[in-house]
Amino acid sequence: MAGFTMGYNPVLRDKTLSLMAKGLYLVISSFAGMPRWSLTKGALAKYCESRYALEKAWRELQTAGYLKHRFFQLNGTGSFVHIYDLLQVPDNTPAYQYINPCERHNGTCRVMPASDTPRDFTRIPNAVLQSTVLPLAVKGLFAVVSHLANIPNFHLHPEGVKSFCVERLKRFSSVWQHLKISGLLKQHRYPTGEDNGFTYSYDLLNEPDQETPYLTNHHADGSVSSEKTIADYLKRARKKLKSLCTAVCAAKPRQAVSNVKASNDLPSTTNSAYTPSDTERKAVSERIDCTHLKQSYDPMLVDLITDALTVLANAPQLTISKREIPLAQRAELVDRVSYDQIAHFIRREHINLSRAKNPAAYLRTILYAWLQKQDAQHTEYCPGTIEWYNQRQQNMLSDWEIDWLERVQEVRKRRLAEEAKQNESMT
């Protein structure tokens, strides 16, 4: 990582580009033209803090017109070759473009110099640009500060630097602080002789230095004091972060995640007034083929439904919707329950236990009402009638087929209504 990269100053002064985009522009420039080096996003990812940051900065450079993606197809093989052009001056040509086959001996990326423009560059050390630790925004800010520091009679101040950045104050302050914590920017504070008045000066280093303080105080009597070194600061910050994470993990233990929309403190069905035995629960589980249901649906929800059915079939006294339901009536209804009915109940009913004060009672209520409705539909129609045949056909259909038939019927009703209105208007 020895040497320097010549950063084009108009890009660094571009107020429409974010610091992340400027950092990526310089990282690509540091690798462009290197022999036997192929530019890919995978190769650049290790020099960015995250894949998200890389994608965001990459799209910004393409949108601004600085980065062009060209591709062509090799004769005979049919495979595509991707190359990239990094422009000093953006243009409005397409970001993606098919071109004629060409050869590039020094990698797949090249920097396209602008014509009729003055040589206006700033040397940026590769030790910063090709660092695998520094974020892209810090690299971009380092380059901007390097450029401004070379301007004669320019007084380096955060507010002056910010005027060349698109970031808002909070974001800029965070990146500025990160630049100091990384050990690249050293700050010196001097008293002005007035009350609470200070002036500042800065030293920009070519390599990170975390063994010395990032802030040095110069007192009026000539003495010098400083904060702890950056390494001590980072060590103390990591220790504090570790203690906070430990405290949070101890206060909020991880819980199993389920697809059922239930709160963390859902009372179990077995904690109701009546607690069914294992034998009673096993009988209901075998009746609805609980093992098979768990292979297709949420196991936690299947267990809750099994417990609800067990309580419905065996509780001596049970109140549902403020009405006491006899045991014989409940047991007879549960005895006719099958696997297909429970599977249909899970698919068709929108079960949301998160807002129920007593989820177990709520599930028993909607399950009992649904079973009653299904039982009434089976007993309402006499075998052999049209209604009985239609209900039987509906039970044989899958959910998507039922939804499709309902939509077809709705469209047919609307069409007949429109035809009726047209006939009335004509008469």
Secondary structure by P-SEA (a helix, b strand, c coil): ccccccccccccccccccaaaaaaaaaaaaacccccccccccccccccccaaaaaaaaaaaaaaccbbbbbbbcccccbbbbbbbbbccccccccbbbbcbbbbccccbbbbbbccccbbbbbbbccccccccccaaaaaaaaaaaaaaaccccccccccccccccccaaaaaaaaaaaaaaccbbbbbbbccccccbbbbbbbbcccccccccbbbbccccbbbbcccaaaaaaaaaaaaaaaaaaaaaaccccccccccccccccccccccccccaaaaaaaaaaaaaaaaaacccaaaaaaaaaaaaaaacccccccccbbbbaaaaaaaaaaccaaaaaaaaacccccccccccaaaaaaaaaaaaaaaaaaaaaacccccaaaaaaaaaaaccaaaaaaaaaaaaaaaaaaaaaaaaaaaac
